[in-house]
Amino acid sequence: MIRVSISDEEKRKIRENWRIKSEKEKEMLEIRKKDALDKAYKVARFLKEKYNVNKVVLYGSLARGFDFWEFSDIDIFIDGWDDDRFNYWTMFVEVENIARPYRISIVTQRDATEALLKEIEREGREI
């Protein structure tokens, strides 16, 4: 085994560089979170205006905030989706374009499981 000796000054510089890197990563993540939230509000406005949905609820890591990370998506629940009048996949493509560069998940009242509805009730926030 090779042992490398590092001076106290070198150790201090390494720790300082890691601290700076960590702070920059936190700042970038906060910017990303704010941008994703802005996109979520744009999606909500679009869904209400074009598709007349009753309610749009943000849930998941973006709604919770504390566990949002660089690969988090935007999770949205919509109440009042009319399958008889509108095509879900057409809407989904439009919403994906608004949400870029973030991935988005859209769940309708009809498709939500009981467990998901409980999660949305517990942690979701209407937007």
N, C-alpha and C positions, 0 to 999 in steps of 0.2 A: 504494500500500500504506500502511495506517495502522499506525504504530508506537505501541505502548503501553508506557509506562515503569512498571515495578513496582519498588517500593523493596525493599531487602534484607529489611526486616521483613515486608513482604507475602509475599515469596518464602518466608521461613521459616515463616510461618503456613500457606501453601499446602502446603508439604512436610509440616508437622506434621499437618494435616488428612488428607492422603493416607495418612500412616503410621497414624494412628488408624483410618481407614476400612479399610485393609488388614488391620490386626490384628483388627478386629471381624469382617470377612469370614472370616478364618482360624478364629476362635473359632466362628462359626456353622457353618462347614463341618465342624469337628471334632464339634460337637454333632450335626449331621445324620448324620455317619458312624457315631457311636456308636448313634444311634437306628436307623439302617438295619441295623447289625449285630445289635442287639437283636431287630428284626423278623425277621431271617434265622434266628436261633436259635429264635424262636417258631414259624416255619414248619417248621423241621427237627423240632422236638418234635411238632408236629401231624401231619406226614407219617409219622413213626415210630409214633405212637400210633394214629392212625386208619387208616392205609393199610399199616402194617407194612413200610415200605421198609427195606432192609438198611442203606443208607448214604446220607447227605446230604452233599454237598460244595459248599462255597461257592467260587466262582471269579470271575475278572474283577476290576474295579477295586476293589470292596469287599474282596476277599480280599487283593489286593496292598496296598491302603491308600494308597500314595503318589500315585496318580493318580485317586483318588475325587474327584468334583466334584459341584456342585449338581444336575446332571441325570443322575447315574449311577443305574443300576438295581441290583437284586439278582439275581445270576446263580447259579442252583442246579442242580446235577446230582444225580439220584437213581438209585440202583442198587437193583433189587428191585421195580420197579413191576410190578404184575400187571394187564395189560390184560384178561385174562379175567374178573377179578372186579370191577374198578373202571373207571369212566369218567374218562378224563383230564380232560375239560373241566369236569366237575363239581368235581373236585379243584382244577383251576386257578382256578375262580371262588372257591372257599373260601380258597385261598392268597392270591389277590389281596386279599381282604378283610382278611386278617391283615397283609399287607405294606403296606397303605395308610399314607401317601400315596406310597409308592415303587412304581415299576413293577417287575415281577418276571418273570424268565425261568426256566422249569422245563424241563430237558432230561432225558429218560430214557435209560437205557443203550441201548435199541433205536434211538433217534433220533439219538444222538450220532455225529458223523463221526469218522474216525480223527484228523484234525487237532485237533478239539475235545478228544477224549480225551487226546491228548498235552499240550495246554494245561492241562487239568484235572490231569493227573498232575504236571506241572511246577509249577503255581502254586496249585492248589486246596488247601483245608484242610477237613478233615472237621469237621462241626458236629453 
